[in-house]
Amino acid sequence: MPHDVGGHIDAVQQRWQAYRDDGTFDRFVEFTLALNSLAEQLSRLRLPGLVRQCESLENAALALFGDPSTHPLVAQSVTTLDQRVGPLLGAILTARHAAVDAEKRINETMTSIGMPEWVRPRTVWMVVELKNGWAKGLREQLSFYGFRVVESSWDEPLPQREAPFAIIFVPSDEHIDGGKLALIKRARASCPATQLFYVGVPRELDVMVTLMRAGIDITIQREEQAANLLSRILDFIQTREQESFKVLVVEDSRVAVAQIQRALNQHGIQCEVIIDPSGLLATLDAYRPDLVLMDMYMPHCNGVEATRVLRQLPAYQSVPIVYLSSETDIGLQVEALRLGGDQFLTKPFNPVVLAATLKTTIERHREMQRCSQNDGLTGLLTHTASKARLDAMLATLPPDGKLCVAMLDIDKFKSVNDNYGHPVGDQVIRSLAWLLKGRLRGSDLIGRYGGEEFVLALPDVGPDEAWVVIDRIRSDFAKLPHAHGNGSMRATFSAGIASFPEYRTSTELINLADSALLEAKRSGRNRVDRVDDLAQRKSHTETAGEGFSLSFGRA
């Protein structure tokens, strides 16, 4: 668990103590904002059990929110909250210390072996009937993709060791009894930061809700279990860095502006304010917000008219617009939404609700955008999205920074489709995507560049380290069997690497990495070549009077 969660823990502790000391409404607002920020940080770190505990406490606090006249709270309410704050923060600190200790041991292991290991070992517990053949195959696949699997049966107590990355419950049948639910609840209580999966769930709402109430995070239906389970677990590794939220506030009341800015700043939301809507278009072009928070009644034009204008401009047809107004007429609110708004909030507003509404609206909009940028077969970035992401990564690198770009291509892929069929070809592509997700870091760019070709961008990595890691992936992929109607087959890939700062633009890096890939194909396939190695090889061959070319066909 990243160390920066400690700042959120301290904020909750300090603001709760400040409220206990003076009991003012403002102190209670700050406490609820700190709880909300802590819950968001835990969610960002993918710690669902701790998120639930934190959100439960936050809901209890919001139920007591009231107004300045209801504070300080009665002694019983303060005591009840106090009894929940301590255990929550204690559970988070325990999980944090365990993560720090694990990271220390991993770093010591990396130092001792002298090899770059980018993916820290992740332990997965499987609760299963030990003779379950399907579970045996799943265990082998998880091990191949870099997980350490510890098995136990439904009748045994859970392992007494460091909390795992995930716990997978594999029942022998679809019947869910009290014993199974009790074991799940014990797992959730002892491993609050762990992802809990339940495999083989019937397509019944009541059953799925019962499991989720017991503590299960993700249910996998029996007909889709193997591929979906692997994909979901690997997706959790590829965490996305959370971008800042940018909101444009269109509001002519300076008092309301001050309140809005305070609420948004408490949640790390950047905001730009304009009090006159006549400057709306120019500010949008310059600021490029994720969302517009719009007052209904302003000079020159009202919020609905401004929204209708934005919806006629291609650049702003989909930007989320949330109204914040004292208007209470339901008919006018509905009309405002019909004419282009996404949400309607009324004044006076609860700062926690305001921030949560804006963030949720932005995140859903971003998720829709991400869906259009991800490849349907592998879940990786598409060609266009990969290039845009690489440009963004290069834009943030210092002049002396390091980054390697690699182009990968599955060898003789056409013959795989011709000999075994396109479904097997799709599985080969998907298996390589899974292997890349499992072995690389969440901060690395992994994209499907086209067909059977992939692009990688590895920040803070030099060409030697990049070569070692990609070559290890190449070697392991060559050993992976791919099932087909008459047995199994194996596939290989070739790769080329180019590095920054030797080459400084995305076009140079991709083209030169592709040239190195082509040379790897020409030299026998199932190998990884670097641009620097090609330059040296070219020098030697030219000295010997032989020609050299980087323009060769691919197979």
N, C-alpha and C positions, 0 to 999 in steps of 0.2 A: 504494500500500500504506500503510495507516494507520501513523503514527509509533509507536504503542504497542507494535509488535512489537519495537522496540529494547530494551525492558525485559526481554523474554523472552530475547533474544540475550545481553544482559549477564549474566542469571542463569545461563545454561548455561556461559558463559565463566568466570565467577567460581567456580561450584561445581565445574567440572572442574579448575580450577587449585587449588582448596582440597583436592580429593582427591589430586591429584598431590603436594601439599605434605606431607600427613600420612597418606594411604592408609587412613583408617579406614572401617569399614563405614557409619557414619552419613553420612559425606561422600559415599560412593557412592550411598546412598539419595537424598540431596538432589540429586545430579547426575541420576539417572534421573527423579526427579520434575520437575526443570526441563526435561528433554528432552520428557517427556510433555506438560507445559504448553505448550511451544513448538509441538509437533505439533498440539495442539488449537487454538492461536491461528492457525496457518497454515491449518488446515482451516476455521476460522471465516471466514477471509479468502478462502476458495475458491482456494487455491494448490496444486493437486493434485501437481504435480511436486515441489515443496519438501516437501510432506507426506510423500510416499513416501521421500524422502531422509532426513528426520528420523525417520520410523518405522523405517526400516532400521537407523539408528544406535541407536535406542532398543531394538530387538530384540536387537542385538548386545550392548548393555549388560546387558539383562535376562538374557541367556544366561550372563553372568558374575556375576550378582547374588549367588548363594550365601548365606553367612551370615558373621558376624564372623570366624570362623576362616579364611575364604578370602581375607581382605584383610590387607595390600595385595596387589593382583594382581601376577602376575609381570610383569617388565619388558616382555616381548614383547606381552602383552595391553594394557598401558598404551600402548605405542607404536602398536599397531594402532588403538586408539580415538582416540588423538591425531591420527593421520593422517586420520581421518574427521571429527572435530569441526571442524577448521579449514576445509576445503572447504565443508562445509555452511553454516557461519556466513558464509563469504565469499559464497556464492551468494545467501543471503538478503539480505545487505547490498547486493549489487549490484542485486537486484530492487527493494529499498527505495529506493535512491538514484535509480534510473530513474523510479520512481513519483513521488518528490518533485519531480524536475525537470519531469516531465510536468504535475504539478499546478500548478507555478509558471507554466509557459507558458500553461496553460489560464486561470489567474486573470488573467494579463496580457491575454489575448485578451478575456476577459469585460469587463475594465475598459475596454478600447479601444472595444468596440462599444456599451457602455452598456446592454446588454439582459440580463435575468436568464436565464442558461443553467444549468439545474439538472443536466443530465446531461452529464458530461464526455465529450468525443469519445472513442469507443472504436474502435480499429482492429481489423479482422478480416482475416487472411490467408486466401486461398482457393488451395489447390493443386489445379489442375484442367486438363483439356484445354481449351485456350482457345476451341475451337469448340463446346463443350458448351452446347447451348441451354438445358437445365435450369439449369445454373449461371448463365447470364445472367439468368434470371428470379429466381433466388435473390439474386444480387448487387443487382438493382434493389430487391427487397423489403428486404434488409438496409440499403441506403442510405436508403430511406424511413423506416425505424424508427430512424435516427440513427447507424448504423455507417459507418465509413470503410473501404471494401473495397480491399485490395491483392491482385492476382492474380499467380500464377506457375504455370508448368507443372511436371509431374512430372520433367522432364528438367533443370530449372533449379535452381541453388542457392537456398536460402531468402533472402528479402530481408535485407540487412544494415542493419537499422534497429531502433528501439526495439521491444521485445517487445510483441506484440499482446494484446488481450483474449482472443482465441480464434483457433485455426487450424482450418480446415475442409478436410479431404481428400476430394476428390470424384474417385473413379477412373472410368475409362471402361468397366471391366467388373468382374466379381466376383473375378477372379483376383488373388491377393495374392502377389507374388514378393519375392525378396530385396531388390530395388531399392526397392520401396515401403516395406518395413520399415526399411531403412537410413535413408531420408529421414525417416520418423517418429521414429526414434531420435535423429537429429541435431536435429530440431525440439524433442524433449523435452529434450535436453541443453542446447541454447542458450536455451530458453524455459521454465525449470522452473516458473514461476509462471502459465503460460498453460493455458487449457482446450483440449484437443485433441479434435476431433470427426472421426469417419470415417463417411461417408455411403454408403449402398448396400451394407450388409453382409448376406450371406445368413443365414438363421436357422439357424446351425450353431454349436454350442458351441465346437468346436475353433478355428474361425476367429475368433470373438469373443475368446477367451482369448489367441490369438496376437497380435492387435492390442493388447490391453490390456497384454500383456507388453512390447510395443515402446514403449508410452507413451501409447496412446489412452485418454482418460478416458471418452468417451461414444460408443457405436456407434449409428447410426441405420439401421434396416432400409429397404431400397429402397421398399417399398410405403407407408411412412409418412414418408418423408424430409422433404418440404418443411414441412408444418405442424408436425411434431414437432421439427424442428431449430430453427425460429424460436421455438417455445414454450420449448424448453430453454435457448436462449441468452438470451432475455428473462427467464426465471426466475432466471438467475444474477445479473442486475442487482438484482432485488428481494431483496436480502439481508435476513434478519431479525436484529434486535438480540437477542443471546443473553441470555436471562434468567438470573438466578442460580439455582443448584440448591439446594434445601432438603431436608435429610434429617433425619428424626427417628430418633435412636439409642435403642433400648430395650435396655439392657445393665446388669447389676448389678455387674460387675467394674470397679472404678475404674482398674485397670491397663489393661484392654482399652479403656476409655473414653479414656484419655489417648493411647493408640496410634492409635485411630480418629480422634480429633479432629486429631491431628497430620497424619495422612494426608489427611484431607479438607480441612483448611485449606491444605495445600500446593497443592491443586488448585482453590482458590476455591470449595469447596462449603460452604455454610452448614449448620450442624447444631445441633440442640437435643437435649439428653440427658435421659432419665429412667431412674432405676435401679430404680424400682418400677412394674411394669405396671398397678397399680391406678389410676394417674393417666393412663393411655394415652388414654382418650376425651376427657378435658378438654383435654389437651395437643394432640391432633389438631385439635380444634375451634379452638383459639387460634392454633396455629402453621401449619396448613394445609401440610404438607410435600409434596414431590413424590414421596417414597419413604420407606418405613419400613425401617430396618435392625434386624432383630430377633434377639436371642439366643434360643436354644432353651430353656435351663433357667434359670428365675428364681424368686424367691419368689412365693407366692400362686398363680401359674399359669404354665404353660410357653408358649413362643412359638407353638406350634401352636394351643393353645386361644385365645390372644389373636387370632391370625389368623382363626380360625373366627368369632369374635365380629365382627371388622371386616367380614368378607365377608357378614354378615347386615344390615349398615347400608348403606342406599342411597348415602350420601355417600362411602363407602370401599370399595365393591364392586370398584372397578377400580384403586385406588391400588397401585402396585408394592410388593411386600414381598420383601425379600432376607434370608434367614437367614444369620447369622454365628455359628458354633458349633464347639465341639471335637468334636461328634458325628461319628464316622467310620462308623457302621453304615449301609450303603447302603440297607437296607430302611427304616430310620427316616427317612433323608433323602428317599427317594421318597414315603413316606407324608406327610411334612411338605409336600412340593410338591403332592401330590394334594389336600391339604386347604386349599389357598389360596395357597401361596408361589409366587414367580416364579423365584427363584434360590437356590442353596445354596452358601455359601462356608465353608471350614473354617479354624479357628485352628490354628497361627499363620498369619497372612495376609501376603501381599506387598502393601505399601501402594499400589504402582502398579496391581496387578491389582484391588484393592478399589475404588480411585477409578474406574478404567476401567469396571468392571462397573456401578457405581452410575450413572455418567454415561450409559453406553450404554442402560441400562434406562430411565432417565428420558427420554432423547431419543427412544427408540422409542415410549414412552407418549405423549409430546407429539406426535410425528408422527401417531400414530393419532388424537389429538384434533384436530390441524390438518386432517386429511383430512375430518373431519366438519364442519369450519368453512369449507371452501373450496367454491366453486361448481364443478360438474363441467364446464361448458362453457368457462369462462374461467380457472379456477384462482384467481380472486379471492375475497376474503372474502365470505361470505354476508351477508344483511341483518342477522341477529342478531349475527353475529361482528363486523360493521362497527360496530354501535352499541356493543358491549362494548369494542372497541378504541378508539373515540373517547372513551368515558368514561374509559378508562385514560390516554389522552393528556392529557385535560383535567385529570385528577387530579394530574398531575406538573408542570403549567404554573405558573410563578410568577404572582402577581396582575397584573404588568405584562408578561407574556409575550405572544407573538403566535401566532395559528393561524387559518387560513382553512378553511372547509368549503364545498365546492362540490357541487351536485347537477347531474348531466348526464342528458339524455334524448334518445334518437335521434328525430329528427323524422319524423313520418308513418310510423312503423315498421309499423303494421298494413298499410299499402298495400304495403310491401316484401314481407311474407309473402304477401299476397293475390295480388300480381302476379308474384312470382318464386319463391315457395315457401319453406317453412320452412328448408331447408338453406342457402339464400342468406341468409335472415334471421339464422341462427346464425353464418354467416361474417361478416356485418356486425358483430354483437355481439362476436365474437372479435377482429376486426380493431381495433375501438376499444379493447378490453382490452389488446391487444398494444401499441398506440400509447401508451396511458397508462403501461404498464410501461416502455416504452423511453424516454419523455420525462421521466418523473418520477423522484424519488429513491427509494432503497431505504427511507428512513425515512418516506416518505409513506404514508398509508392509501389504498388503492384497493380499493373494494368494489363488487360487483354488488348494488345495492339491491333489484332486482326487475325481471324482464322485460328491458326495454331501458334501464333507469335505473341510473346509477352514482353512487356517493358518493365524494368525495375529502376528505381532511383533510391540510393542508399545514402542518406546524409551522414556527415561526420565520419566517413569511412574512406580510407585510401585504397588504391587499386590492388595492393597485395592482400589486404584483409578481405576485400570484396571477392577476389579470385578464390581464396581458400573456402569461403562460405558457399559461393555459388557452385564451386566444383564438388563440394560435399553433397549439395542438393542434387547435382547431376548424377553423382555416383549412386545415391540412394534411389533416385527415380528410376534408374536403369534396372534396379532389382525388383521393382514393384510389379506384381502380376496383375494383368487386366483380364477379367473373365469374359469369355465368349461362348457361343453354343457348343463348341467342341473342346473346350479346355480353357487355356489362358495364353496370353501373349505378353511380351514386354516391349517397351518403347524407350527411346532415348531422346535427349535434346542437345543442341549445341548452343553456345552463347558467346557473345562478344562484349567487352567492357571498355568504356571510355570514362575519363575522369576530369573533374573540375579541380583546380583552376587551369589545368593544361588547355582545356577547351571550355569556353565560357558561356556559350548560348545553348539553348535546348536543341536547336537545329543541328549545331555542330556535334553535340554529344550523342544525339540519336543516330545521325548519319554515320559517325565514326564507329560507334558501337555496332551498328548494322554491318559496316565494312568488316569489322573484326569477326562478327558472326559468320559472314559469308566465307571468310578465310578458314574459320573452324570447320565449316561444311566441306570446303575444298580439301582440307587436310585430313579428312577421314570421318568427320562427324563425331558425336558423343564426346565433345571436348569444349573447353572454355579458353578463348584467346583474348588477349588485351591489345589495345591499339599500340601501346609502347613496344610490346613484343614484336608486332608486325613491322614497326619502323626499323627495329634492329635487324630483323630477318631480311627486310628489303635491302638494307645497307650491305649485308653480307652477300646476298645474291647478286647485287649490282656490281660489287667488287669482283665477284667471280665471273662477271660477264654475262650473267643470266638475266632475263627479263622478269618483271614482277608486276602483277596487276591485282587490284582489289575488286574488280568488277566481274564476279562470277555468278552463275545461276545458283538457285537454292533448291534443295530437295529434302 
